[in-house]
Amino acid sequence: MYQHVQPSNTNHIYTDGHNVPTKATSNGTGTMCTNGSLGTEGPEATETDSSGTGRMRKPLERNGSTQNDTVHLERRLGLFSGVALIVGTMIGSGIFVSPSGLLIRTGSVGVSFIIWLACGLLSLLGALAYAELGTMNTSSGAEWAYFMDAYGPAPAFLFSWVSTLVLKPSQMAIICLSFAQYAVEAFVTECDPPRGVVKMVALVAIVMILFVNCYSVNLGMAVQNVFTAAKLVAVLIVICGGAWKLFQGNTQHLSNAFNGPMPNIGAIATAFYTGLWAYDGWNNLNYVTEEIKNPSKNLPRSIIIGIPLVTLCYALINISYLAAMSEQEMIESEAVAVTFGNRILGALAWLMPLSVTVSTFGSANGTLFAAGRLCFAASREGHLLDILSYVHVRRLTPAPGLIFHSLIASAMVLHGTIDSLIDFFSFTAWIFYGGAMLALIVMRYTKPNYPRPYKVPIIIPVVVLVISVYLVAAPIFETPRIEYLYALLFIFAGLIFYVPFVKLGMTPRFMNKVTLFFQLLLEVVPTSSMAMFE
């Protein structure tokens, strides 16, 4: 017999070994579960801890929304939607913006092609490691949840600090700027698109995507599925056009692929940044694991299907580009896909700018869909503002987190450029990707008996960790720039806010009124509820 207690609006800081309070519920079958686990469906329902005391082992899930809550995030994403989120987010602006940048940094068609394939392999290995982490802890938040389990609240807070203020908004801003660039170019043929117009179109795109994701989770995923299908059709058009040129014998740009000097170590690392930007999004499904149906199966399956599909598409697209234009022409073109369309499609060349806008819009939609869940998960644990963990009372969407990310992305659109944002994003992101690989290795030893429905060979996270260290360190030693120091200082500046507001639990008096104001304005409520046995 237990009673429900109304949720509290205050932050809770937990200081036990896993930063998770233990709460027990009954699943109706007589099996007792903790923290919303699924009873007889998971091994944690019957296994004991490794101490030999016979106590039930606590699962790694954070203290999140459960089916017992009056308001909670529902599991609505199946295998198809999982693949669509991965593919739809990864295939965005990168393959249309990055090819020329990668050629510039490598100076060789052959080396650039190898890096494209290597980036795909690295993304797959990283995603497989994330699949183990995501099935071990099915809480939303990806790296934030894994850092909490492996390192504790301070590193997890630093990740949420950087991701919510820089990484996710900058990713959204880059994609929307690319969307706007191609959308405006379709109507401006005799000169470069006005920068002000491009930024205004990017802002309109952010508002549209925000509305879709705030209105309904089902609508957001329907948009994602449709736009993913559309962009795969666009990719098929490019591949068929390239195949036609190769059939005609246009192989001269591929025959001497490895001519030219080999790039140095620093240049290879920065070339990887450019290529990996096109692959970014491989971990986005881990941000929404609380909304995936049967995540222990659908998470790794989506990864195994989605990432090799993207890698194959990228390899064939690059071959198609080189079948239609030379290396120098690709470098000089500011819109490689549009130039390709003008060469191959003739009167139907307008399909390429349209295809790129469809692709980037879908990618931006998936990016915001995942980013809002990071805000939701981190603030639910007291690492961000309370209001960011609230959910719309009728639509069951994390509207405050979505709005917060959109506002920061809009500010970056107004004041940033694509190239500068890509470099900063890639450098900072791989610090945390490496941290997630180390977290997996650490928990193999500190939590050896926790349930792992999907488990990768230990060599995989080790390899990805070593490559992450290289990608972070090589550019610093090869071409030191003050921006790298700024990035590191910004990461650790989060401790200034962590100590008083999270560690010590200090809350300004006016915050309760601010939270209440936005709660009434946005019609949102907290998801957490507590159940206690009598």
Salt bridges, closest charged atoms under 4 A:
ASP16 OD2 - LYS58 NZ 3.08
GLU47 OE1 - ARG57 NH2 2.76
ASP49 OD2 - ARG55 NH2 3.46
GLU74 OE1 - ARG76 NH2 3.07
GLU132 OE1 - ARG444 NH2 2.74
GLU132 OE2 - ARG452 NE 3.26
ASP149 OD1 - ARG62 NH1 2.77
GLU290 OE2 - ARG380 NH2 2.67
GLU291 OE2 - ARG373 NE 2.70
GLU329 OE2 - ARG343 NH2 2.85
GLU381 OE1 - ARG62 NE 3.94
ASP423 OD1 - ARG105 NH2 3.35
ASP423 OD2 - ARG481 NH1 3.88
GLU483 OE1 - ARG481 NE 3.65
GLU523 OE1 - HIS392 NE2 3.57
GLU523 OE1 - ARG394 NH2 2.87
